[in-house]
Amino acid sequence: QNSLAALPGGAALAKAESLVELVLSENHLSELPPELVQLPSLEVLEVAGNRLARLPECPWGCQKLRRLDVSDNRIGPMLPR
């Protein structure tokens, strides 16, 4: 178990454009920066066991994403708008 409460956003995260896998499970994250879901090479995003109540509402640019684990968070049912 880790204790990350926040992730850097903006230019710092945008520079990680070749990132393929990111495991942030079992932390204290309450939100994800929108830049995270814009990473074009991201294939795996694991954020299980955090405090997320929702996912970024911006358009997702990770076209290669094949695994997303958001289990054990505070996210409720996702209804289409």
C-alpha positions in Angstrom: 0.0 0.0 0.0 1.3 3.4 -1.0 0.2 6.9 0.1 0.0 8.9 -3.1 -2.7 11.5 -2.7 -2.2 13.3 -6.1 -0.5 13.0 -9.4 1.3 15.8 -11.3 -0.6 17.1 -14.2 0.1 19.5 -17.0 3.4 19.4 -18.9 5.1 16.9 -16.5 2.6 14.2 -17.3 2.3 15.2 -21.0 6.0 14.4 -21.4 5.2 10.7 -20.6 3.8 10.1 -24.1 5.6 6.8 -24.5 4.3 5.4 -21.1 2.7 2.0 -21.8 1.7 0.7 -18.3 0.8 2.7 -15.2 -0.1 0.9 -11.9 -1.4 3.3 -9.2 -3.4 0.8 -7.2 -3.8 1.0 -3.4 -3.1 4.7 -3.0 -5.2 7.7 -1.8 -6.0 9.3 -5.2 -9.3 11.1 -5.3 -8.9 12.3 -8.9 -6.9 11.6 -12.1 -5.5 14.5 -14.1 -7.0 14.8 -17.5 -3.6 14.6 -19.1 -3.3 11.0 -17.9 -6.1 9.8 -20.2 -4.5 11.6 -23.2 -1.4 9.5 -23.3 -1.3 7.9 -26.7 0.8 4.8 -25.9 -1.0 3.9 -22.6 -2.2 0.3 -22.8 -2.7 -0.5 -19.1 -4.1 1.8 -16.4 -4.7 0.3 -12.9 -6.1 2.6 -10.3 -7.9 0.0 -8.1 -8.2 0.7 -4.4 -8.2 4.4 -4.4 -10.7 7.1 -3.6 -11.8 8.0 -7.1 -15.4 9.2 -7.3 -15.3 9.8 -11.1 -13.0 9.6 -14.1 -11.9 12.5 -16.2 -14.7 13.8 -18.3 -12.5 15.0 -21.2 -12.2 13.0 -24.4 -9.9 10.0 -23.8 -6.9 10.0 -26.2 -5.4 6.6 -25.1 -6.5 4.7 -28.2 -4.3 1.7 -27.3 -5.9 1.2 -23.8 -6.7 -2.4 -23.4 -7.0 -2.8 -19.6 -8.6 -0.3 -17.2 -9.1 -1.4 -13.5 -11.0 1.1 -11.4 -12.4 -1.5 -8.9 -12.6 -0.7 -5.2 -13.1 3.0 -5.7 -16.0 5.3 -5.0 -17.2 5.4 -8.6 -20.9 4.9 -9.0 -22.8 3.6 -12.0 -21.8 5.3 -15.2 -24.8 6.4 -17.2 -24.6 7.8 -20.7 -25.3 11.5 -21.0 
